[in-house]
Amino acid sequence: MTRRQHEELVGVLAMLMTFAIGGAIVAALAGPTIVPIAAVLGIAFAKGRLVILDFLELRGGHHPMRIALICWLSIILIAALSRSLVVLLLA
Amino acid sequence: MAMETSLQQEAKDDHLLLWILVWSELIAFGILILGFLVVSTFDAEAFELARLHLRPGIAGANTLVLLVSGYFVAVAMRNRLDLEAVKRPLVIAALLGFCFVAVKLFEYWGEVRFAADATLDTFFELYFIITGFHLLHVAFGAIALLLVAWRPARENLVLIATLWHVIDLVWLVIFPILYLA
């Protein structure tokens, strides 16, 4: 592993940690309203995308799995956001 | 030449099998999570009440443990041309995996009594199924990481690293849906 690769990987880990802590703080401080829920799910998407692109090494080239994995992530998180919207609308 | 082509074909087949395995996991977890979302829509009040009994701080700390573990597996993958250099990061990643399992079991210790509560049982049944299924994957993956660290081979490293990152990805989705959102 080159020095540059190592620095990039450490940078990705730092971003993931920041997102993880940030998401937890947003969830702890905010009530059950749609904006913080959307923020938490958006942060989860950002973390998942980094894992797919940098940990799974799918950033470079045209790997079909990159799109497929990001689609899986998006579908689940959009479903979670829709569920929260429906619950808030029905309440 | 013929042997080279045969080896390339074998590598391609291995890769296809790996992604079939990955997608079988993602589909299984996807169905479980979507099932949780559907049930929680119809029983929203009980689910909100049940969620108050969870400890998101401990689960958040466990998320950090899994992310750091994923980092060490990524380091091992970047070192895959030198198989001696993959051993240490894989062992560290496996130990962090076992740490995740220990913390999760500690978390279960405080939560298991709620599974018998009539108001909270639906949430906790789904919670234990989803997180328990994930926990088994982490435990199995950590053992596999140790085995690959003991006898490293490039194909096995690619296999376990991909699976470990997918387990990581699944947790990143489970955590906000079950605990926070």
Interface residues (C-beta under 8 A of the other chain):
Chain A: M1 Q5 H6 L9 V12 L13 L16 M17 A20 I21 G23 A24 A27 A28 P32 I37 V40 L41 I43 A44 K47 G48 V51 I52 D54 F55 L56 E57 M65 A68 L69 W72 L73 I75 I76 L77 A79 A80 L81 R83 S84 V86 V87 L90 A91
Chain B: W19 W23 L26 G30 I33 L34 L37 V38 S40 T41 A44 E48 P56 G57 G60 T63 L64 L67 V68 G70 Y71 V73 A74 V75 M77 R78 N79 A85 T162 H165 V166 D168 L169 L172 V173 F175 P176 I177 Y179 L180 A181
